Amino acid sequence: MASRFAPPVPQVSDRGSLPRRQWLQGLAACAGAALLPSLAVPAQAATTGRILVGFGAGGGGDLVARLLADRLTERSHKASSYIVENKPGAAGKLAVDALRQAPPDGSTLLLAPLVTPVLSQLVFRNPGYDPGKDMKPVGLVAHFQFALAVPASHPAKDIPGFVAWLKAHPKLANYGSPSQGSLPHFFGLLLGKAAGVDFLHVPYKGGTAMINDLIGGQLSAGINTVQELLKQHEAGKLRVLGVFSTHRVEQLPHVPTFAESGFTEVQGSGWYSLWTTARTPDATIQRLNQALGEVLQEKPVQQLMHDWVLEPQHSQPHELEQLRQADIAKWRPILAASGFVAD
């Protein structure tokens, strides 16, 4: 029998997906929202656009892309019909390759999490693309937050107590993440450095197996998105001790940030963003950005994202590029110190 809080052999599992019925219900609500002609073009010029997703169907990015595809189609009065194409593989590179081959007319978009324009440039020896040259920013879509949780039976009740426990039990100082080279992986490194402990990373292939082992006590801690940890926290099967965001998460109002717990440098968030093909005209970029901003202002869209534990946030294209550069600067020294490199 595995010892309590001892690192297990990771199990292979698909990452948990968001409830599709919830998405369909929200989509129906969105259909009743007021339509603006932001993307309207003459009827004879009707086009079919694509939103590429570098990960499989059913995950968070896929659902956000389908929501955007529906709302952008409706806002053009169906003069531009957007479909979602999933191109999973190579941490999003296959989707970027498809974007690079698309015409520079704004008809092909890419819904990308932070890993595609930021982490890919830091963890891979040869990422195969340069976001600054091969992609053009349209705008930020939403932030999503991460948290650290422990088994319900763990003696630690807060982050300072957990760090003290780690120092008292160095052989049990481990944490799980959904995958190697993911943001949860690097948040653990950030915490270990700030706390002055050797925090052993236990990677999994998906969040479900990691959470199951965390509930079972085979891990001392686990780091994942708030969305994936929330249900088990509310059911009392695990305990979320802290969130990595700069502010408390609305769905976890009593859980402090790491900064509130004394670790001001342990913070960050994930985000979804929209990109298009390089050399797309600025006027087309601005038209897409305006339409995206209007979609994110729709009350049903905001409610649906809230249900998915996302924080919708619109930005101008140059602001998205500034965010990308800032996150590269933030994570580069952390990854360099870790020595982690992916093939």
Residue pairs with C-beta under 8 A, 6 or more apart in sequence:
2 8
2 218
4 153
4 217
4 218
5 151
5 154
5 169
5 172
5 174
5 217
5 218
5 219
5 220
6 172
6 174
6 218
7 174
7 200
7 202
7 218
7 219
8 202
8 213
8 218
8 219
10 176
10 202
10 203
10 204
10 205
10 209
10 210
11 204
11 205
11 209
11 212
11 213
12 205
12 206
12 209
13 204
13 205
13 206
13 207
13 208
13 209
13 212
14 206
14 208
15 59
15 178
15 206
15 207
15 208
15 228
16 206
16 207
16 208
16 211
16 228
17 58
17 59
18 58
18 59
18 60
18 63
18 227
18 308
20 58
20 63
22 304
22 307
22 308
23 63
23 66
23 67
23 304
26 67
26 300
26 301
26 303
26 304
26 307
27 66
27 67
27 70
27 304
29 300
29 303
29 304
30 67
30 70
30 71
30 74
30 298
30 300
30 301
30 304
31 70
31 74
32 300
33 71
33 74
33 298
33 299
33 300
33 301
35 74
35 75
35 77
36 75
36 294
37 75
37 76
37 77
38 75
38 76
38 287
38 290
38 291
38 294
39 72
39 75
39 76
39 79
39 80
39 287
39 288
39 291
40 76
40 77
40 79
41 47
41 76
41 79
41 80
42 79
43 79
45 79
46 78
46 79
46 80
46 81
47 79
47 80
47 81
47 107
48 80
48 81
48 82
48 83
48 107
49 72
49 80
49 81
49 82
49 83
49 106
49 107
49 108
49 109
50 82
50 83
50 84
50 85
50 102
50 107
50 108
50 109
51 65
51 68
51 69
51 82
51 83
51 84
51 85
51 109
51 110
51 111
52 84
52 85
52 87
52 95
52 98
52 99
52 108
52 109
52 110
52 111
53 61
53 62
53 65
53 84
53 85
53 86
53 87
53 88
53 95
53 110
53 111
54 61
54 87
54 88
54 89
54 90
54 91
54 92
54 93
54 94
54 95
54 96
54 110
54 112
54 116
55 61
55 62
55 86
55 88
55 92
55 113
56 62
56 86
56 88
57 86
60 113
60 144
60 225
60 227
60 272
60 308
60 310
61 111
61 112
61 113
61 272
62 84
62 86
63 308
64 111
64 141
64 142
64 272
64 305
64 308
64 310
65 84
65 111
66 84
67 301
67 304
68 82
68 111
68 141
68 274
68 292
68 295
69 82
69 83
69 84
70 82
71 295
71 298
71 301
72 80
72 82
72 291
72 292
72 295
73 80
73 81
73 82
75 291
75 294
75 295
76 291
80 107
82 109
85 98
87 94
87 95
87 98
88 94
90 128
91 115
91 116
91 119
91 120
91 124
91 181
91 342
92 112
92 113
92 115
92 116
92 120
93 120
93 127
93 128
93 129
95 110
95 112
95 116
96 110
96 116
96 128
96 129
96 131
96 134
96 135
97 128
97 129
98 108
99 108
99 110
99 134
99 135
99 275
99 276
99 277
100 129
100 134
100 135
100 277
100 278
102 108
102 277
103 277
104 276
104 277
104 278
104 279
104 280
104 281
105 277
105 280
105 284
106 276
106 277
106 280
106 281
106 284
106 285
106 287
106 288
108 276
108 277
109 138
109 274
109 275
109 276
109 288
110 116
110 135
110 274
110 275
110 276
111 141
111 272
111 273
111 274
112 272
112 273
112 274
112 275
113 270
113 271
113 272
113 273
114 183
114 270
114 271
114 273
114 327
115 182
115 183
116 131
117 131
117 135
117 273
117 275
117 324
118 324
118 327
118 328
118 331
119 181
119 182
119 183
119 186
119 331
120 127
120 129
120 131
121 127
121 130
121 131
121 328
122 328
122 331
122 332
122 335
123 181
123 335
123 340
123 341
123 342
124 341
124 342
124 343
125 341
125 342
125 343
129 135
131 275
131 324
132 321
133 278
134 278
135 275
135 276
135 277
135 278
136 275
136 276
136 277
136 278
136 279
136 280
136 285
136 317
137 273
137 274
137 275
137 285
137 317
137 318
137 320
137 321
137 324
138 273
138 274
138 275
138 276
138 285
138 288
138 289
138 292
138 317
138 320
139 273
139 274
139 288
139 289
139 292
139 293
139 314
139 315
139 316
139 317
139 319
139 320
140 271
140 272
140 273
140 274
140 313
140 314
140 315
140 319
140 320
140 323
141 271
141 272
141 273
141 274
141 292
141 296
141 312
141 313
141 314
142 271
142 272
142 296
142 305
142 310
142 311
142 312
142 313
143 245
143 269
143 270
143 271
143 310
143 311
143 313
144 225
144 226
144 227
144 269
144 270
144 271
144 272
144 309
144 310
144 311
145 225
145 226
145 243
145 244
145 245
145 249
145 269
145 270
145 309
145 311
146 183
146 184
146 187
146 223
146 224
146 225
146 226
146 243
146 244
146 245
146 268
146 269
146 270
147 223
147 224
147 225
147 226
147 229
147 240
147 241
147 242
147 243
147 244
147 249
147 252
147 255
148 159
148 162
148 175
148 187
148 191
148 221
148 222
148 223
148 240
148 241
148 242
148 244
149 214
149 221
149 222
149 223
149 224
149 229
149 232
149 233
149 238
149 239
149 240
149 241
150 156
150 162
150 214
150 220
150 221
150 222
150 238
150 239
150 241
151 214
151 215
151 216
151 217
151 219
151 238
151 239
152 215
152 236
152 237
152 238
152 239
153 217
154 162
154 165
154 220
154 221
154 239
155 161
155 165
156 162
156 164
156 165
156 241
157 239
157 241
158 241
158 242
158 256
158 261
159 241
159 242
159 256
159 258
159 261
159 262
159 263
160 261
160 262
162 221
162 241
163 195
163 197
166 172
166 173
166 195
166 197
166 199
166 220
167 195
167 196
167 197
169 220
170 197
170 198
172 220
173 192
173 197
173 198
173 199
173 200
173 220
174 199
174 200
174 201
174 202
174 219
174 220
174 221
175 188
175 199
175 200
175 201
175 202
175 219
175 220
175 221
175 222
175 223
176 202
176 203
176 204
176 210
176 213
176 214
176 219
176 221
176 222
176 223
177 184
177 185
177 188
177 201
177 202
177 203
177 204
177 210
177 222
177 223
177 224
178 184
178 204
178 205
178 206
178 207
178 210
178 224
179 185
179 203
179 204
179 205
179 206
180 201
180 203
180 340
180 342
181 340
181 342
183 268
183 270
184 223
184 224
184 225
185 201
185 203
185 223
185 340
186 331
186 334
186 335
186 338
187 223
187 244
187 266
187 268
188 199
188 201
188 223
189 199
189 201
189 334
189 337
189 338
190 265
190 266
190 268
190 334
191 199
191 258
191 263
191 266
192 198
192 199
193 334
193 337
194 263
194 265
194 266
195 263
202 210
202 219
204 210
204 213
207 224
207 225
207 228
210 219
210 222
210 224
211 222
211 224
211 228
211 229
211 232
211 238
213 219
213 222
214 221
214 222
214 238
215 232
215 237
215 238
222 229
222 238
225 270
225 309
226 240
226 243
226 249
226 251
226 252
226 309
227 308
227 309
227 310
229 238
229 240
230 240
230 251
230 252
230 309
232 238
233 239
233 240
233 252
240 252
240 255
241 255
242 255
242 256
242 257
242 258
242 261
243 249
243 252
243 255
243 256
243 257
243 258
244 257
244 258
244 266
244 267
244 268
244 269
245 257
245 267
245 268
245 269
246 257
246 259
246 267
246 269
247 257
248 255
248 256
248 257
248 260
249 255
249 309
250 306
251 309
257 267
258 264
258 266
258 267
259 266
259 267
268 327
268 330
271 313
271 323
272 310
273 320
274 288
274 292
276 284
276 285
276 288
285 317
286 317
289 316
289 317
292 314
293 314
295 301
296 302
296 312
296 313
296 314
297 314
301 312
302 312
305 311
305 312
315 323
